Amino acid sequence: MEKEPAVSVLIPAYNEAGRIGDTLEAVLSIPEVAEVVVVDDGSTDATAEIARACGARVISLERNRGKGEALNRGVPLCTRDVILLIDADLGASAVQARQLLLPILEDEADMTVARFPAARRRGGFGLVKGLARAGIRWYTGLVMDAPLSGQRALKREVLQHLLPFASGFGVEVGMTIKAARLGFRVREIPVVMTHRETGRDLKGFIHRGKQFWHVARVLWQARG
């Protein structure tokens, strides 16, 4: 008898009308995926409408609340034993998320983290990534190549120990520290995924400035 699909996919999305359709088409083609939940984080474009048309269950927040809170709102709607967290801007490369699922389904890891190929263009100076990597290693001893990666798969019983997620862009660092401290098996998995990259322009530096502040806040809170 064929097994029932075991995976819920949770996608936070903010003004991703241009890529959400391709992302959803890709994840829905993964055999183990049973359902997709999209949290429209106060978008002003057609993100929610496109996601519904693709077959996702959509909840829309009244205003933009940030990635961590969007994930917190979506978790209760995920009903399966394995949860896949991915970003909305992966497009067709989201099919690579299956590489994150297999170690979980085969009980070789409790949480997997996607390690992307090298960036195609120069972004920041590595300050946010360096801070995240150093903080995770300081608190847990875990050495991460991709501490900020938002593409993750984890078991439901692990997820329950990690909630609520930290607000904003500190969610991944907070999640990793909690999981490692509790002794869960965290593995990085190389994938061939692509997403929108921020450049060395004003918008990119503002984004990375927010990231740095959010990561620093999570690390400060983790000291206790």
C-alpha positions as MATLAB code, in Angstrom:
seq = 'MEKEPAVSVLIPAYNEAGRIGDTLEAVLSIPEVAEVVVVDDGSTDATAEIARACGARVISLERNRGKGEALNRGVPLCTRDVILLIDADLGASAVQARQLLLPILEDEADMTVARFPAARRRGGFGLVKGLARAGIRWYTGLVMDAPLSGQRALKREVLQHLLPFASGFGVEVGMTIKAARLGFRVREIPVVMTHRETGRDLKGFIHRGKQFWHVARVLWQARG';
ca = [
       0.000    0.000    0.000;
       1.396    3.385   -0.992;
       2.250    5.704    1.883;
       0.247    8.881    2.334;
       2.363   12.013    1.691;
       3.959   13.034    4.979;
       5.037   16.642    4.402;
       3.465   20.038    5.019;
       5.125   22.987    3.287;
       5.006   26.406    4.954;
       5.901   29.482    2.900;
       5.953   33.064    4.234;
       5.459   35.506    1.371;
       5.605   39.273    1.039;
       4.984   40.820   -2.393;
       6.136   37.729   -4.278;
       3.565   37.710   -7.077;
       6.342   37.403   -9.645;
       7.760   34.105   -8.323;
       5.266   32.473   -5.968;
       3.525   30.606   -8.796;
       6.709   28.891   -9.991;
       7.722   28.136   -6.410;
       4.403   26.463   -5.664;
       4.393   24.482   -8.887;
       7.836   23.139   -7.980;
       7.054   22.106   -4.389;
       3.722   20.566   -5.363;
       5.596   18.290   -7.763;
       7.515   16.717   -4.845;
       5.866   13.308   -4.197;
       6.075   13.515   -0.405;
       4.265   16.868   -0.201;
       0.675   16.640    1.007;
      -0.215   20.285    1.564;
       1.147   23.798    1.164;
       0.355   26.700    3.458;
       1.235   30.221    2.334;
       1.207   33.075    4.812;
       0.678   36.307    2.896;
       2.520   38.738    5.151;
       0.599   41.908    4.316;
       1.385   41.892    0.592;
       0.112   44.729   -1.574;
       0.316   42.729   -4.816;
      -1.431   39.566   -6.049;
       0.639   37.109   -3.984;
      -2.371   35.683   -2.128;
      -4.551   35.307   -5.221;
      -1.836   33.528   -7.195;
      -1.081   31.188   -4.299;
      -4.746   30.206   -3.956;
      -5.028   29.607   -7.689;
      -2.051   27.236   -7.468;
      -3.759   25.148   -4.794;
      -2.153   26.447   -1.611;
      -4.030   27.190    1.572;
      -3.537   30.903    2.163;
      -3.869   33.068    5.228;
      -3.402   36.800    4.853;
      -2.084   39.012    7.626;
      -3.556   42.480    7.874;
      -0.108   44.090    7.777;
       3.506   43.058    7.336;
       4.679   41.400   10.552;
       8.009   39.922    9.486;
       9.147   36.426    8.677;
       9.199   34.979   12.176;
       5.644   36.017   13.011;
       4.389   34.879    9.590;
       5.795   31.415   10.295;
       4.251   31.393   13.773;
       0.843   32.146   12.256;
       1.177   29.391    9.672;
       2.444   26.528   11.847;
      -0.984   25.656   13.344;
      -2.310   24.979    9.834;
       0.376   22.389    9.049;
      -1.011   18.914    9.786;
       1.720   16.493    8.691;
       4.602   14.844   10.549;
       7.329   16.687    8.629;
       7.367   20.442    8.026;
       9.261   22.038    5.140;
       9.990   25.756    5.467;
      10.928   27.528    2.258;
      11.044   31.049    0.897;
       8.598   32.217   -1.728;
      11.202   33.431   -4.223;
      12.912   30.119   -5.073;
      10.947   29.641   -8.293;
      11.488   26.356  -10.121;
      14.559   25.589   -7.992;
      12.221   24.871   -5.058;
      11.989   21.292   -6.359;
      15.442   20.829   -4.794;
      13.764   20.968   -1.391;
      13.246   17.229   -1.715;
      16.940   16.862   -0.847;
      16.116   18.363    2.554;
      13.217   15.999    3.123;
      14.869   12.654    2.467;
      17.247   12.657    5.482;
      14.289   13.544    7.728;
      12.011   10.869    6.288;
      14.802    8.294    6.575;
      15.502    9.368   10.194;
      19.059   10.459    9.449;
      18.489   13.964   10.817;
      15.988   15.901   12.916;
      16.417   19.186   11.058;
      18.053   19.828    7.704;
      19.303   23.168    6.399;
      19.885   24.014    2.736;
      23.404   25.072    1.748;
      23.209   27.098   -1.461;
      25.907   27.374   -4.137;
      28.110   30.456   -4.017;
      26.290   33.718   -4.774;
      26.277   34.787   -8.407;
      26.992   38.424   -7.570;
      28.659   40.278   -4.738;
      26.356   41.218   -1.907;
      27.410   42.464    1.483;
      30.664   42.017    3.361;
      29.679   38.863    5.220;
      29.043   40.621    8.544;
      25.584   39.158    9.150;
      26.597   35.653    8.179;
      29.763   35.907   10.251;
      27.830   37.091   13.302;
      25.275   34.299   12.921;
      27.933   31.639   12.443;
      29.981   32.833   15.417;
      26.932   33.066   17.666;
      25.703   29.576   16.848;
      29.151   28.122   17.418;
      29.573   30.009   20.708;
      26.282   28.794   22.149;
      26.180   25.255   20.757;
      29.539   24.241   19.284;
      27.794   23.675   15.958;
      29.731   24.901   12.902;
      27.401   26.111   10.144;
      28.249   27.099    6.578;
      24.712   28.428    5.973;
      23.469   29.785    9.330;
      20.958   32.138    7.705;
      19.376   29.692    5.268;
      15.589   29.790    5.421;
      15.119   26.503    3.598;
      14.699   23.853    6.292;
      12.904   20.592    6.960;
      12.181   19.265   10.418;
      10.135   16.735   12.307;
       6.948   17.907   13.999;
       8.190   16.798   17.417;
      11.255   18.998   16.909;
       9.175   21.933   15.729;
       7.127   21.947   18.927;
      10.290   22.589   20.949;
      11.336   25.538   18.767;
       8.171   27.622   18.986;
       7.531   30.455   19.062;
       9.988   31.466   16.376;
      12.004   34.630   16.886;
      10.621   37.686   15.169;
      11.951   39.124   11.946;
      15.135   37.865   10.306;
      16.494   36.237   13.445;
      14.231   33.226   13.073;
      16.800   30.846   11.550;
      19.531   31.583   14.071;
      17.141   31.207   16.983;
      15.806   27.956   15.552;
      19.278   26.491   15.137;
      20.426   27.402   18.634;
      17.321   25.915   20.250;
      17.532   22.698   18.224;
      21.241   22.155   18.874;
      20.940   22.910   22.580;
      18.220   20.271   22.863;
      20.438   17.676   21.217;
      18.573   17.373   17.926;
      20.541   16.302   14.872;
      21.066   19.292   12.572;
      22.536   18.655    9.112;
      23.352   20.989    6.262;
      22.462   19.628    2.831;
      23.957   20.994   -0.407;
      21.277   22.028   -2.884;
      21.180   23.771   -6.241;
      18.675   26.442   -5.343;
      18.518   30.055   -6.443;
      16.646   33.032   -5.083;
      16.664   36.781   -5.371;
      19.976   38.169   -4.136;
      20.472   41.582   -2.586;
      23.207   43.687   -4.111;
      25.554   46.407   -2.917;
      23.022   49.176   -3.245;
      21.086   51.192   -0.667;
      18.197   48.727   -0.568;
      20.570   45.813   -0.076;
      22.467   47.503    2.750;
      19.232   48.467    4.508;
      18.074   44.851    4.304;
      21.347   43.531    5.696;
      21.300   46.165    8.432;
      17.922   44.845    9.593;
      19.234   41.297    9.419;
      22.263   42.185   11.538;
      20.121   43.839   14.207;
      17.637   40.944   14.320;
      20.394   38.312   14.537;
      22.198   40.291   17.254;
      18.954   40.524   19.237;
      18.401   36.766   19.037;
      21.969   36.063   20.157;
      21.600   38.442   23.092;
      18.358   36.732   24.132;
      19.975   33.302   23.857;
      22.542   34.080   26.525;
      20.106   33.023   29.252;
];
